[in-house]
């Protein structure tokens, strides 16, 4: 694992200066002055002495079974996607969907300290809410951005990429009272799943799908997640 991380760090590092550049201090100084900003992902630099860097790189390596070239391709694709999607500006954007705060939200942690993210599809029994989220292409695109925004904010506020930190979440999907036919959301759901698989590797510590039929089952789950 250590060798794989070192290999991927070398791949994303800037190339070393040539002998001519080393012999010309002015050229080196000009190059340094115009050097691009360090590439960050979830606030963690991809290259450097930050102890969190290895944690992030290991996520991509594990997702590609420690095949360095494939992990590097995945990492590069994720960095480019974040730029195209506008993740930085999205973090502070007002998408005007406060009603969805009861659909997807973080609450509590499991016994190992992983934050728990709940997806409560029963809320979409409200036809007005369903139409506001998935009524047309524009609304579905806004919902997708809202979901990614929630994920990014959760990563930044709840996860710690230090070697001994918590860097994944428990995902709970509550299907109680969910509408039997959810047609308009399928396209955006597929998009979201693809984006999560391609750009957020190893972020799910555990997946739980539940259908609470009684308060007893709810109490049992709360005990497990406590």
GUTI-902125 format. One line per field, with one value per residue: residue in one letter; residue number from 1; x, y negated, z of N, C-alpha, C in turn. Coordinates in Angstrom, 3 decimals. Example, Ala and Ser with C-alpha at 12.3 -4.5 7.8 and 13.67 -1.06 7.14 Angstrom:
# GUTI-902125
rest	(a; s) .
nr	(1; 2) .
n.east	(13.190; 12.850) .
n.north	(5.690; 2.250) .
n.up	(7.800; 7.080) .
ca.east	(12.300; 13.670) .
ca.north	(4.500; 1.060) .
ca.up	(7.800; 7.140) .
c.east	(13.200; 12.900) .
c.north	(3.300; -0.030) .
c.up	(7.800; 7.870) .
This chain:
# GUTI-902125
rest	(x; x; x; x; x; x; x; x; x; x; x; x; x; x; x; x; x; x; x; x; x; x; x; x; x; x; x; x; x; x; x; x; x; x; x; x; x; x; x; x; x; x; x; x; x; x; x; x; x; x; x; x; x; x; x; x; x; x; x; x; x; x; x; x; x; x; x; x; x; x; x; x; x; x; x; x; x; x; x; x; x; x; x; x; x; x; x; x; x; x; x; x; x; x; x; x; x; x; x; x; x; x; x; x; x; x; x; x; x; x; x; x; x; x; x; x; x; x; x; x; x; x; x; x; x; x; x; x; x; x; x; x; x; x; x; x; x; x; x; x; x; x; x; x; x; x; x; x; x; x; x; x; x; x; x; x; x; x; x; x; x; x; x; x; x; x; x; x; x; x; x; x; x; x; x; x; x; x; x; x; x; x; x; x; x; x; x; x; x; x; x; x; x; x; x; x; x; x; x; x; x; x; x; x; x; x; x; x; x; x; x; x; x; x; x; x; x; x; x; x; x; x; x; x; x; x) .
nr	(1; 2; 3; 4; 5; 6; 7; 8; 9; 10; 11; 12; 13; 14; 15; 16; 17; 18; 19; 20; 21; 22; 23; 24; 25; 26; 27; 28; 29; 30; 31; 32; 33; 34; 35; 36; 37; 38; 39; 40; 41; 42; 43; 44; 45; 46; 47; 48; 49; 50; 51; 52; 53; 54; 55; 56; 57; 58; 59; 60; 61; 62; 63; 64; 65; 66; 67; 68; 69; 70; 71; 72; 73; 74; 75; 76; 77; 78; 79; 80; 81; 82; 83; 84; 85; 86; 87; 88; 89; 90; 91; 92; 93; 94; 95; 96; 97; 98; 99; 100; 101; 102; 103; 104; 105; 106; 107; 108; 109; 110; 111; 112; 113; 114; 115; 116; 117; 118; 119; 120; 121; 122; 123; 124; 125; 126; 127; 128; 129; 130; 131; 132; 133; 134; 135; 136; 137; 138; 139; 140; 141; 142; 143; 144; 145; 146; 147; 148; 149; 150; 151; 152; 153; 154; 155; 156; 157; 158; 159; 160; 161; 162; 163; 164; 165; 166; 167; 168; 169; 170; 171; 172; 173; 174; 175; 176; 177; 178; 179; 180; 181; 182; 183; 184; 185; 186; 187; 188; 189; 190; 191; 192; 193; 194; 195; 196; 197; 198; 199; 200; 201; 202; 203; 204; 205; 206; 207; 208; 209; 210; 211; 212; 213; 214; 215; 216; 217; 218; 219; 220; 221; 222; 223; 224; 225; 226) .
n.east	(0.832; 1.920; 3.937; 2.344; 0.921; 3.049; 3.810; 1.579; 1.584; 3.953; 3.184; 1.282; 2.775; 4.598; 6.816; 10.378; 12.859; 14.723; 18.226; 19.072; 17.257; 17.922; 20.335; 19.737; 18.774; 16.937; 15.055; 14.018; 12.881; 10.905; 9.330; 8.428; 6.944; 4.823; 3.627; 0.932; -1.883; -1.872; -3.383; -6.383; -8.536; -11.475; -10.454; -7.925; -4.545; -3.247; -0.630; 2.286; 3.337; 1.241; -0.456; -2.933; -3.076; -2.254; -4.396; -6.523; -5.533; -5.342; -8.000; -8.733; -6.950; -7.753; -10.276; -9.653; -8.389; -5.691; -4.304; -2.160; -2.086; -4.749; -5.994; -4.875; -5.951; -8.635; -8.538; -7.620; -9.760; -11.776; -10.890; -11.028; -13.758; -14.834; -14.037; -15.430; -18.061; -18.249; -17.701; -16.578; -17.928; -20.467; -20.717; -21.484; -23.813; -27.254; -29.774; -32.430; -34.081; -35.249; -37.200; -36.345; -34.788; -35.741; -35.634; -33.071; -30.504; -28.061; -27.599; -26.528; -24.243; -22.645; -21.550; -18.853; -18.214; -18.825; -20.487; -24.050; -25.996; -29.177; -31.679; -34.762; -37.326; -40.056; -40.971; -41.570; -44.170; -45.622; -46.979; -46.550; -43.983; -42.568; -42.943; -41.657; -39.037; -38.508; -39.947; -39.330; -36.678; -34.948; -35.511; -34.775; -32.034; -31.309; -31.949; -30.019; -27.673; -28.167; -28.062; -25.381; -24.185; -25.014; -23.670; -20.953; -20.735; -21.192; -18.962; -16.869; -17.491; -17.916; -16.144; -12.854; -9.740; -7.361; -4.808; -5.855; -8.451; -12.056; -13.333; -15.471; -18.979; -22.081; -24.741; -28.153; -31.069; -34.330; -37.235; -39.825; -43.221; -42.680; -43.482; -45.146; -44.631; -42.061; -41.284; -40.225; -37.899; -35.941; -33.944; -32.281; -31.501; -29.957; -27.905; -26.843; -25.915; -23.918; -22.143; -21.364; -20.095; -17.953; -16.548; -16.392; -14.882; -14.870; -16.342; -18.494; -19.103; -20.914; -23.942; -27.384; -30.587; -33.861; -37.172; -39.253; -41.714; -42.823; -42.753; -41.067; -39.080; -37.867; -36.799; -34.951; -33.172; -32.214; -30.825; -28.783; -27.414; -26.544) .
n.north	(1.200; -1.239; -1.603; -1.789; -4.138; -5.960; -5.729; -6.746; -9.330; -10.278; -10.302; -12.348; -14.479; -17.492; -17.704; -17.300; -19.942; -20.791; -20.403; -22.772; -24.610; -24.422; -25.620; -28.209; -30.555; -32.687; -31.765; -29.604; -30.895; -32.368; -30.307; -29.145; -31.251; -31.343; -28.955; -26.588; -26.569; -24.355; -21.152; -20.359; -18.102; -17.621; -19.361; -18.399; -18.237; -16.791; -16.205; -16.273; -16.883; -16.498; -14.518; -13.526; -13.095; -10.515; -8.988; -9.809; -9.127; -6.381; -5.627; -5.797; -3.957; -1.546; -1.335; -0.596; 1.783; 1.588; 1.106; -0.891; -2.571; -2.521; -3.553; -6.100; -7.122; -7.189; -9.034; -11.351; -11.758; -12.279; -14.685; -16.414; -16.250; -17.457; -20.058; -20.737; -20.379; -22.315; -22.301; -23.854; -26.388; -25.399; -24.623; -26.845; -27.596; -28.614; -26.578; -26.531; -24.493; -23.778; -22.071; -19.512; -18.760; -16.895; -14.620; -13.667; -13.426; -13.968; -12.257; -11.593; -8.868; -5.669; -2.892; -2.846; -5.364; -6.374; -8.772; -8.867; -8.732; -9.424; -8.346; -9.093; -7.936; -7.898; -10.473; -11.420; -10.841; -13.069; -14.739; -17.279; -17.893; -15.880; -16.596; -19.057; -18.303; -16.484; -17.171; -18.167; -18.334; -20.426; -20.708; -18.196; -18.269; -20.276; -18.995; -16.950; -18.471; -19.525; -17.192; -16.388; -18.622; -18.396; -16.045; -16.820; -18.880; -17.372; -15.663; -17.490; -18.559; -16.446; -14.319; -12.986; -12.920; -12.067; -9.627; -8.048; -8.772; -9.155; -8.352; -7.672; -6.912; -5.693; -4.532; -4.828; -3.624; -4.333; -2.835; -2.885; -3.492; -4.542; -5.863; -3.685; -3.872; -5.457; -7.188; -9.505; -10.108; -8.333; -8.701; -10.760; -9.465; -7.348; -8.870; -10.046; -7.791; -6.869; -9.070; -9.050; -6.564; -6.919; -9.148; -9.324; -7.326; -4.520; -5.644; -4.732; -3.132; -1.261; 0.103; -0.156; 1.049; 0.438; 1.278; 0.063; 1.519; 1.318; -0.318; 1.032; 2.183; -0.159; -1.074; 0.981; 0.558; -2.004; -1.366; 0.260; -1.563; -3.422) .
n.up	(0.000; 0.802; -1.132; -3.399; -2.906; -2.900; -5.560; -6.930; -5.937; -7.036; -9.667; -9.815; -9.106; -9.889; -12.761; -12.456; -12.478; -15.440; -16.409; -17.558; -16.516; -13.853; -13.891; -14.336; -12.363; -12.558; -14.402; -12.999; -10.801; -12.106; -13.092; -10.695; -9.703; -11.452; -11.059; -10.803; -8.498; -5.654; -6.089; -4.625; -2.913; -1.304; 0.566; 0.974; 0.079; -2.923; -3.256; -1.265; 2.163; 3.856; 6.161; 5.605; 2.927; 2.043; 2.966; 1.336; -1.231; -0.939; -0.952; -3.662; -4.696; -3.455; -4.552; -7.107; -6.834; -6.105; -8.442; -9.905; -12.234; -13.098; -10.833; -10.817; -13.175; -12.449; -10.343; -11.672; -13.424; -11.550; -10.398; -12.604; -13.150; -10.843; -11.229; -13.585; -12.717; -10.852; -8.039; -5.950; -6.017; -5.724; -3.086; -1.550; -2.723; -3.045; -3.443; -3.125; -1.939; 0.654; 1.611; 1.227; 3.298; 5.047; 3.635; 2.838; 5.132; 7.737; 10.798; 13.959; 14.845; 14.199; 16.268; 15.826; 15.207; 12.696; 10.757; 10.243; 7.408; 6.357; 4.070; 3.281; 1.732; 1.955; 2.289; -0.183; -0.708; -0.608; -3.112; -4.171; -3.266; -4.550; -7.254; -7.212; -6.874; -8.982; -11.244; -13.888; -16.378; -15.622; -12.888; -11.985; -12.488; -10.702; -8.301; -8.328; -8.081; -5.555; -4.025; -4.336; -3.237; -0.551; 0.124; -0.211; 1.700; 3.982; 3.962; 4.354; 6.858; 8.637; 8.325; 8.829; 7.526; 8.590; 9.510; 11.624; 11.628; 10.999; 7.933; 6.333; 5.789; 7.223; 5.355; 5.317; 3.975; 4.029; 3.346; 4.139; 3.608; 1.123; -2.107; -4.419; -7.176; -8.628; -11.030; -12.406; -11.133; -11.798; -13.768; -12.703; -10.413; -11.385; -12.519; -10.199; -8.785; -10.530; -10.502; -7.813; -7.611; -9.373; -8.454; -5.680; -4.075; -1.826; 0.299; 1.670; 4.552; 5.433; 4.196; 4.748; 4.356; 5.155; 6.279; 8.227; 10.086; 12.481; 15.703; 17.327; 15.672; 14.841; 17.262; 17.705; 15.562; 16.215; 18.534; 17.519; 15.901; 17.673) .
ca.east	(0.000; 2.803; 4.575; 1.331; 0.676; 4.211; 3.778; 0.549; 2.034; 4.943; 2.491; 0.596; 3.731; 5.125; 8.101; 11.558; 13.453; 15.791; 19.550; 19.158; 16.494; 18.675; 21.468; 19.249; 17.926; 15.835; 14.027; 13.387; 12.039; 9.736; 8.494; 7.780; 5.970; 3.664; 3.175; -0.488; -2.218; -1.914; -4.668; -7.000; -9.780; -12.042; -9.564; -6.671; -3.656; -2.927; 0.823; 2.896; 3.629; 0.026; -0.703; -4.227; -2.953; -2.231; -5.740; -7.318; -5.017; -5.673; -9.376; -8.746; -6.218; -8.603; -11.376; -9.125; -7.643; -4.279; -3.696; -1.801; -2.485; -6.199; -6.328; -4.495; -6.940; -9.846; -8.275; -7.585; -11.129; -12.532; -10.455; -11.574; -15.210; -15.112; -13.874; -16.541; -19.311; -18.225; -17.880; -16.221; -19.031; -21.677; -20.763; -22.172; -24.970; -28.597; -30.533; -33.855; -34.791; -35.240; -38.134; -35.684; -33.981; -36.274; -35.477; -31.702; -29.908; -27.151; -28.024; -25.868; -23.135; -22.709; -20.683; -17.463; -18.031; -19.177; -21.736; -25.113; -26.758; -30.474; -32.419; -36.132; -38.099; -41.465; -41.319; -42.046; -45.616; -46.102; -46.881; -45.980; -42.539; -42.030; -42.896; -40.654; -37.712; -38.288; -40.982; -38.819; -35.224; -34.284; -35.678; -33.962; -30.642; -31.142; -31.931; -28.719; -26.707; -28.452; -27.577; -23.923; -23.857; -25.178; -22.575; -19.699; -20.762; -21.037; -17.569; -16.010; -17.811; -18.063; -15.112; -11.478; -8.890; -6.107; -4.643; -6.713; -9.742; -13.219; -13.386; -16.563; -20.267; -23.098; -25.867; -29.397; -32.165; -35.596; -38.251; -41.162; -44.216; -42.220; -44.471; -44.891; -44.118; -41.254; -40.763; -39.479; -36.623; -35.017; -32.789; -31.372; -30.953; -28.860; -26.810; -26.234; -25.176; -22.712; -21.229; -20.827; -19.159; -16.775; -15.842; -16.364; -14.575; -14.648; -16.930; -19.587; -18.631; -21.947; -25.247; -28.493; -31.906; -34.820; -38.604; -39.805; -43.140; -43.302; -41.875; -40.066; -37.974; -37.183; -35.999; -33.831; -32.182; -31.576; -29.869; -27.633; -26.678; -26.113) .
ca.north	(0.000; -2.405; -1.763; -2.229; -5.552; -6.708; -5.736; -7.659; -10.678; -10.660; -10.546; -13.642; -15.531; -18.249; -17.172; -17.969; -20.937; -20.317; -20.917; -24.174; -25.408; -24.450; -26.524; -29.565; -30.908; -33.560; -30.948; -28.821; -31.798; -32.697; -29.108; -29.005; -32.321; -31.062; -27.589; -26.531; -26.300; -22.918; -20.518; -19.879; -17.373; -17.602; -20.136; -17.668; -18.329; -15.492; -16.012; -17.027; -16.202; -16.384; -13.114; -13.124; -12.794; -9.069; -8.462; -10.075; -8.334; -4.975; -5.402; -5.532; -2.713; -0.421; -1.237; 0.028; 2.974; 1.223; 0.971; -2.306; -3.315; -2.670; -4.471; -7.429; -7.552; -7.509; -10.263; -12.453; -11.972; -12.891; -16.078; -17.161; -16.336; -18.437; -21.385; -20.959; -20.435; -23.535; -21.912; -24.958; -27.356; -24.700; -24.513; -27.998; -27.946; -28.468; -25.873; -26.725; -23.230; -23.478; -20.994; -18.214; -18.495; -15.709; -13.485; -13.180; -14.198; -13.273; -12.289; -10.634; -8.048; -4.301; -2.634; -3.082; -6.785; -6.790; -9.516; -8.123; -9.524; -8.811; -8.649; -8.752; -8.083; -8.073; -11.892; -11.719; -10.670; -14.430; -14.905; -18.590; -17.779; -15.036; -17.386; -20.102; -17.696; -15.701; -17.497; -18.314; -18.170; -21.474; -20.388; -17.016; -18.713; -20.998; -17.997; -16.292; -19.397; -19.592; -15.952; -16.448; -19.669; -17.822; -15.096; -17.557; -19.554; -16.343; -15.215; -18.528; -18.868; -15.282; -13.310; -13.350; -12.080; -11.707; -8.163; -7.391; -9.439; -8.547; -8.915; -7.067; -7.075; -4.648; -5.011; -4.150; -3.898; -4.011; -2.693; -2.861; -4.385; -5.160; -5.682; -2.462; -4.181; -6.670; -7.139; -10.664; -10.259; -7.257; -9.219; -11.471; -8.476; -6.675; -9.835; -10.201; -6.567; -6.868; -10.095; -8.606; -5.463; -7.370; -10.285; -9.259; -5.924; -4.069; -6.565; -4.062; -2.097; -0.234; -0.243; 0.490; 0.782; 0.810; 1.028; 0.127; 1.824; 1.099; -1.128; 1.934; 2.261; -1.447; -1.089; 1.891; -0.107; -3.082; -0.743; 0.708; -2.709; -4.314) .
ca.up	(0.000; 0.869; -2.435; -4.347; -2.627; -3.371; -7.014; -7.401; -5.598; -8.038; -10.930; -9.792; -8.780; -11.026; -13.207; -11.928; -13.368; -16.300; -16.031; -17.971; -15.557; -12.611; -14.062; -14.557; -11.211; -12.957; -15.037; -11.943; -10.020; -12.915; -13.136; -9.395; -9.535; -12.284; -10.796; -10.448; -7.105; -5.344; -6.331; -3.392; -3.029; 0.053; 1.406; 1.180; -1.090; -3.504; -3.175; -0.176; 3.430; 4.662; 6.490; 5.076; 1.503; 1.854; 3.189; 0.134; -2.342; -0.692; -1.364; -5.097; -4.924; -3.057; -5.512; -8.317; -6.410; -6.018; -9.766; -9.825; -13.431; -13.090; -9.742; -11.252; -14.162; -11.704; -9.607; -12.636; -13.883; -10.459; -10.268; -13.742; -12.975; -9.797; -11.824; -14.519; -11.968; -10.045; -6.636; -5.047; -5.970; -5.313; -1.626; -0.966; -3.547; -2.494; -4.467; -2.865; -1.694; 2.098; 1.914; 1.114; 4.487; 5.714; 2.726; 3.027; 6.209; 8.650; 12.198; 14.824; 14.360; 14.681; 17.420; 15.451; 14.983; 11.345; 10.641; 9.586; 6.448; 6.124; 2.851; 3.675; 0.510; 2.266; 2.185; -1.534; -0.812; -0.866; -4.563; -4.477; -3.043; -5.617; -8.478; -7.079; -6.999; -10.204; -12.221; -15.251; -16.474; -14.837; -11.469; -11.694; -12.440; -9.441; -7.232; -8.372; -7.489; -4.115; -3.390; -4.302; -2.272; 0.781; 0.316; -0.044; 2.998; 5.003; 3.954; 4.930; 8.255; 9.493; 8.126; 9.167; 6.693; 9.247; 9.517; 12.616; 11.612; 10.358; 6.578; 5.587; 6.464; 7.116; 4.550; 5.643; 3.049; 4.685; 2.304; 4.721; 3.009; -0.124; -3.174; -5.186; -8.507; -8.668; -12.389; -12.871; -10.433; -12.144; -14.515; -11.810; -9.498; -12.096; -12.610; -8.879; -8.472; -11.359; -9.991; -6.527; -7.851; -10.118; -7.861; -4.227; -3.762; -0.450; 1.268; 2.368; 5.479; 5.529; 3.640; 5.445; 3.786; 6.197; 6.100; 9.577; 10.150; 13.842; 16.533; 17.907; 14.720; 14.889; 18.482; 17.505; 14.704; 16.974; 19.454; 16.731; 15.365; 18.763) .
c.east	(0.869; 3.458; 3.579; 1.021; 1.831; 4.208; 2.749; 0.903; 3.061; 4.269; 1.842; 1.531; 4.177; 6.461; 9.262; 12.124; 14.559; 17.113; 19.703; 18.426; 17.242; 19.829; 21.017; 18.296; 16.734; 14.697; 13.283; 12.434; 10.774; 8.775; 7.732; 6.684; 4.690; 3.102; 1.710; -0.687; -2.221; -3.313; -5.185; -8.252; -10.281; -11.103; -8.219; -5.804; -3.304; -1.443; 1.350; 3.064; 2.402; -0.285; -2.035; -4.153; -2.996; -3.617; -6.611; -6.852; -5.357; -7.117; -9.444; -8.015; -7.070; -9.740; -10.943; -8.179; -6.123; -3.555; -3.436; -2.283; -3.993; -6.652; -6.007; -5.491; -8.240; -9.689; -8.287; -8.983; -11.970; -12.175; -11.046; -13.089; -15.570; -15.003; -15.037; -17.855; -19.392; -18.422; -17.610; -17.359; -20.321; -21.827; -21.566; -23.429; -26.281; -29.470; -32.037; -34.652; -34.793; -36.178; -37.476; -34.820; -34.481; -36.172; -34.108; -31.044; -28.961; -27.701; -27.286; -24.729; -23.303; -21.685; -19.212; -17.187; -18.351; -20.472; -22.771; -25.910; -28.041; -31.066; -33.850; -37.064; -39.587; -41.916; -41.898; -43.483; -46.290; -45.891; -46.262; -44.458; -41.897; -41.904; -41.839; -39.248; -37.474; -39.217; -40.530; -37.296; -34.481; -34.358; -34.837; -32.476; -30.359; -31.099; -30.576; -27.650; -26.911; -27.899; -26.060; -23.467; -23.943; -24.042; -21.267; -19.647; -20.582; -19.611; -16.679; -16.260; -17.762; -16.954; -13.728; -10.549; -7.526; -6.019; -5.558; -8.129; -10.838; -13.370; -14.420; -17.833; -21.088; -24.279; -27.103; -30.471; -33.457; -36.693; -39.673; -42.046; -43.729; -43.253; -44.141; -44.294; -43.372; -40.563; -39.841; -38.100; -35.569; -33.769; -31.793; -30.768; -29.788; -27.653; -26.078; -25.396; -23.871; -21.686; -20.591; -19.802; -17.857; -15.922; -15.753; -16.075; -14.405; -15.200; -18.071; -19.022; -19.617; -23.224; -26.329; -29.792; -32.943; -36.244; -39.246; -41.308; -43.702; -42.306; -40.786; -38.858; -37.172; -36.291; -34.772; -32.755; -31.449; -30.542; -28.612; -26.771; -26.108; -24.612) .
c.north	(-1.253; -2.671; -2.275; -3.706; -6.400; -6.812; -6.724; -9.105; -11.168; -11.001; -11.921; -14.783; -16.246; -17.665; -17.974; -18.944; -20.313; -20.917; -22.374; -25.069; -25.513; -25.432; -27.967; -29.940; -31.769; -32.748; -30.126; -29.691; -32.145; -31.523; -28.929; -30.038; -32.032; -29.665; -27.593; -26.249; -24.791; -22.358; -19.927; -19.086; -17.116; -18.295; -19.504; -17.797; -16.939; -15.181; -16.832; -16.190; -16.055; -14.910; -12.614; -12.702; -11.293; -8.465; -8.629; -9.201; -6.848; -4.654; -5.042; -4.228; -1.496; -0.218; -0.562; 1.177; 2.761; 1.290; -0.520; -3.093; -3.543; -3.625; -5.906; -7.983; -7.954; -8.836; -11.467; -12.785; -12.669; -14.362; -16.929; -17.304; -17.391; -19.853; -21.703; -21.157; -21.680; -23.274; -23.083; -25.952; -26.699; -24.652; -25.640; -28.391; -27.736; -27.853; -25.901; -25.460; -22.877; -22.332; -19.617; -17.874; -17.282; -14.461; -12.849; -14.058; -13.319; -13.371; -11.190; -9.888; -6.627; -4.103; -2.891; -4.540; -7.259; -7.603; -8.696; -9.076; -8.773; -9.286; -8.165; -8.994; -8.226; -9.523; -12.236; -11.282; -12.015; -14.724; -16.244; -18.561; -16.967; -15.820; -18.481; -19.555; -17.095; -16.064; -17.634; -18.224; -19.194; -21.171; -19.179; -17.362; -19.452; -20.028; -17.299; -17.181; -19.495; -18.371; -15.935; -17.509; -19.135; -16.859; -15.815; -18.256; -18.542; -15.841; -16.220; -18.729; -17.656; -14.248; -13.868; -12.391; -11.778; -10.187; -7.439; -7.961; -8.614; -9.180; -8.202; -7.154; -5.802; -5.243; -4.170; -4.586; -3.397; -4.018; -2.642; -3.924; -5.078; -4.905; -4.459; -2.732; -5.512; -6.714; -8.278; -10.785; -9.285; -7.765; -9.882; -10.510; -7.733; -7.594; -9.938; -8.984; -6.516; -7.864; -9.663; -7.493; -5.947; -8.382; -10.275; -7.821; -5.679; -5.032; -5.930; -2.946; -0.942; -0.770; 0.547; 0.076; 1.303; 0.482; 1.144; 0.396; 1.607; 0.238; -0.267; 2.032; 0.963; -1.530; -0.186; 1.233; -1.213; -2.542; -0.317; -0.475; -3.605; -4.207) .
c.up	(0.000; -0.480; -3.474; -4.163; -3.147; -4.889; -7.547; -7.064; -6.616; -9.359; -10.953; -9.454; -10.045; -11.433; -12.659; -12.950; -14.203; -15.854; -16.414; -16.988; -14.243; -12.696; -14.224; -13.432; -11.602; -13.563; -13.999; -11.142; -10.781; -12.980; -11.836; -9.204; -10.307; -12.052; -10.382; -8.967; -6.861; -5.574; -5.021; -3.730; -1.609; 1.044; 1.656; -0.061; -1.605; -3.462; -2.010; 1.072; 4.324; 4.911; 5.950; 3.616; 1.246; 2.017; 1.955; -1.029; -2.174; -1.071; -2.847; -5.420; -4.564; -4.058; -6.804; -7.990; -6.487; -7.371; -9.986; -11.036; -13.462; -11.987; -10.122; -12.264; -13.475; -10.963; -10.531; -13.130; -12.818; -10.293; -11.386; -13.618; -11.936; -10.342; -12.755; -13.771; -11.095; -8.572; -5.690; -4.908; -5.484; -3.797; -0.989; -1.732; -2.785; -3.585; -4.211; -2.658; -0.199; 2.461; 1.897; 2.324; 5.266; 4.849; 2.891; 4.087; 7.017; 10.067; 12.963; 14.154; 14.869; 15.793; 17.115; 15.128; 13.583; 11.369; 9.883; 8.697; 6.115; 4.798; 3.066; 2.489; 0.754; 2.174; 0.820; -1.763; -1.039; -2.350; -4.950; -4.317; -4.157; -6.918; -8.403; -7.268; -8.376; -11.357; -13.655; -15.221; -15.616; -13.343; -11.085; -11.623; -11.141; -8.267; -7.178; -7.741; -5.983; -3.401; -3.290; -3.301; -0.846; 1.096; 0.590; 1.307; 4.133; 5.101; 4.673; 6.425; 9.187; 9.371; 8.390; 8.435; 7.309; 9.335; 10.492; 12.623; 10.959; 8.983; 5.708; 6.421; 6.354; 6.355; 4.838; 4.657; 3.678; 3.624; 2.860; 4.062; 1.734; -1.213; -4.019; -6.558; -8.462; -10.032; -12.751; -12.243; -10.942; -12.857; -13.584; -10.789; -10.131; -12.223; -11.282; -8.521; -9.250; -10.850; -8.680; -6.720; -8.475; -9.354; -6.341; -3.783; -2.260; 0.602; 2.055; 3.241; 5.545; 4.902; 4.378; 4.767; 4.766; 5.760; 7.472; 9.511; 11.547; 14.600; 17.163; 16.994; 14.737; 16.119; 18.349; 16.654; 15.457; 17.961; 18.711; 16.305; 16.449; 19.012) .
